[in-house]
Amino acid sequence: MAILRLVNGEDVTVKLSVADTVAAVSVMQGSDGFVELPTDDGPLHVRPAHIVAVLEEAGKKTAGFRAAGA
């Protein structure tokens, strides 16, 4: 599972790996459209420009960080 760090300072956990999350967000980068990502509370609709970073869930042995912006 991956954690999205948003521009408003909020963190949201999504039910995708870091690589899958970055790939899903990359498809919509550069547009004003929304990406739908699965969470435990249902789908999350977020604009890629509002994602600051994609982090790997802290419960794992390795920590990952990827910048989602251009």
C-alpha positions as a printed NumPy array, in Angstrom:
array([[  0.   ,   0.   ,   0.   ],
       [  1.125,   3.542,  -0.707],
       [  0.616,   6.828,   1.104],
       [ -0.114,  10.018,  -0.835],
       [  1.155,  13.288,   0.627],
       [ -1.164,  16.046,  -0.636],
       [ -0.518,  19.781,  -0.988],
       [ -2.906,  20.524,   1.897],
       [ -0.643,  18.507,   4.242],
       [ -2.976,  15.514,   4.438],
       [ -1.787,  11.916,   4.015],
       [ -4.073,   9.35 ,   2.354],
       [ -3.426,   5.594,   2.185],
       [ -4.3  ,   3.939,  -1.118],
       [ -4.598,   0.218,  -1.84 ],
       [ -1.929,   0.163,  -4.566],
       [  1.841,  -0.258,  -4.542],
       [  4.057,   2.81 ,  -4.935],
       [  4.878,   1.834,  -8.535],
       [  1.198,   1.285,  -9.447],
       [  0.194,   4.578,  -7.82 ],
       [  2.892,   6.554,  -9.65 ],
       [  1.873,   4.903, -12.944],
       [ -1.823,   5.761, -12.394],
       [ -1.014,   9.376, -11.53 ],
       [  1.412,   9.754, -14.456],
       [ -1.351,   9.015, -16.962],
       [ -3.212,  12.199, -15.97 ],
       [ -0.211,  14.469, -15.264],
       [ -0.376,  17.787, -17.057],
       [ -4.176,  17.883, -17.158],
       [ -6.847,  19.209, -14.811],
       [ -8.532,  15.797, -14.648],
       [ -8.927,  13.577, -11.626],
       [ -7.401,  10.161, -10.938],
       [ -9.527,   7.592,  -9.095],
       [ -7.531,   5.562,  -6.568],
       [ -8.835,   2.815,  -4.249],
       [ -8.775,   3.357,  -0.474],
       [-10.247,   1.462,   2.483],
       [-13.063,   4.047,   2.605],
       [-13.924,   3.811,  -1.092],
       [-12.525,   5.518,  -4.179],
       [-10.48 ,   8.711,  -3.854],
       [-10.642,  11.297,  -6.643],
       [ -7.563,  13.528,  -6.666],
       [ -5.854,  15.793,  -9.171],
       [ -2.249,  14.707,  -9.863],
       [ -1.057,  18.305,  -9.368],
       [ -2.238,  18.091,  -5.741],
       [  0.036,  15.136,  -4.932],
       [  3.38 ,  16.175,  -3.46 ],
       [  4.833,  12.676,  -2.9  ],
       [  4.038,   8.978,  -2.96 ],
       [  5.438,   7.101,   0.035],
       [  5.562,   3.406,   0.825],
       [  3.543,   2.362,   3.861],
       [  5.71 ,   2.6  ,   7.011],
       [  4.832,  -0.943,   8.138],
       [  7.224,  -2.388,   5.571],
       [ 10.976,  -2.892,   6.014],
       [ 11.935,  -0.565,   3.184],
       [ 10.803,   3.018,   2.784],
       [ 10.215,   4.483,  -0.646],
       [  9.774,   8.052,  -1.834],
       [  8.799,   9.288,  -5.266],
       [  7.991,  12.835,  -6.268],
       [  4.829,  12.946,  -8.334],
       [  5.173,  16.492,  -9.682],
       [  7.073,  17.678, -12.71 ]])
